[in-house]
Amino acid sequence: MASPRLETYCCPNRDAATQLVMNFQPEVFCGVCIGSASISLLLTILQLLPKKGQSPRKMPKASSSSTILLLISICDILGGLGMIFRSSVWLGFPGFIANISVVNGTDVWPSTFCVGSAMWIQLLYSAGFWWLFCYAVDSYLVVRRSAGLSTIVLYHMMTWGLAVMLCVEGIALLYYPSLSSCENGMEHAIPHYITTYAPLLLVLVANPILFRRTVSAVASLLKGRQGIYTENERRLGTEIQMRFFKIMLVFVICWSSNIINETLLFYLEMQPDINEMPLKNIRSAALITWIIMGVLNPMQGFLFTLAFYGWTGWRVDLKWQKREIPWESMSSSTVGENAYPSPVNYQSNINDSKKISTTDSQQTDEAISMLSEGNTSSDERLTRSSPIYQGW
């Protein structure tokens, strides 16, 4: 699971609340993390592999939104691998991990492993949060026809730059002046927790607003394409809205336990003695949500693929198939057209005007196809309702 408590535990003089959750059934907790992360990892890869009997997704042109969805899945896969590795070492070498708690110890490798594995998990999931925010931004810009593949470079700079900067800044403040002698006090821990949960809270607050505005813009595009709002277009708009809803539902399910757990642990930290009897229910709730985090955090990768693409099936197609290169087809068609010059046709001016009139409709179809990628029924309805399909 991804929690700033993992980095806090690397300090020998850690706080009592962190000690409480990290020492609660560590074998069971690590086993839960390994099991959940392994299942999610296998199912996520299965979802992304090509399937037998399914044609590849056809897009009007390359989409930055589809690239972002793939990058989110990659971040989840790499984060899950970090969880499996960390929990496996924790279970397999308990003596090695016990050296983390030794104050002024001479062996630096346990602390190095603790910090490195925790930062790996935290960095990748934070990057996934930023990519999810970029997906909401890109969806809105695509509908507004202000985005494209060129913007993916800006998304990379923002996502990886902010993720690395916030992670390094939070770790530097937490381990000041050094890892072996971390400063006690909330003033050093709070910046670390803020930098960790800032992208998560950003997604919770900003993404629903962006998704709602995107759905409204899609409805306007569908109405303006032919001047009417048919049943097929209404269904397509509803499916795009449901896709956004599923994405946010998965995000809330997987990460709400983290917010609840941190709230409870911070409340315990402010108490003079967290072992008092009146705090028993709060301690129990914190421990329960801690285990829930170990189950739900790694499952985000698989659940997101269900929200993105739906269930793609079990039959995997690992055979290599030659695909036509776009510029080869363009060059061959150009040669065929130029080999025999066509005579002057007085209908050409009329055809050109019709092409110009359908340009906006083609751009609308492309924008909506990017948002509904992975939904075959939506793509088919969009194709049938497009002016090109109708023979304009």
Secondary structure, 3 states (H helix, E strand, C coil): CCCCHHHHCCCCCCCHHHHHHHCCCHHHHHHHHHHHHHHHHHHHHHHHCCECCCCCCCCCCCCHHHHHHHHHHHHHHHHHHHHHHHHHHHHHCHHHHHHHHCCCCCCCHHHHHHHHHHHHHHHHHHHHHHHHHHHHHHHHHHHCCCCCCCHHHHHHHHHHHHHHHHHHHHHHHHCCCCHHHCCCCHHHHHHHHHHHHHHHHHHHHHHHHHHHHHHHHHHHHHHHHHCCCCHHHHHHHHHHHHHHHHHHHHHHHHHHHHHHHHHHHHHHHCCCCCCCHHHHHHHHHHHHHHHHHHHHCCCHHHHHHHHHHCCCCCCECCCCCCCCCHHHHHHHHHHHHHHCCCCCCCCHHHHHHHHHHCHHHHHHHHHHHHHCCCCHHHHHHHHHHCCCCCCC
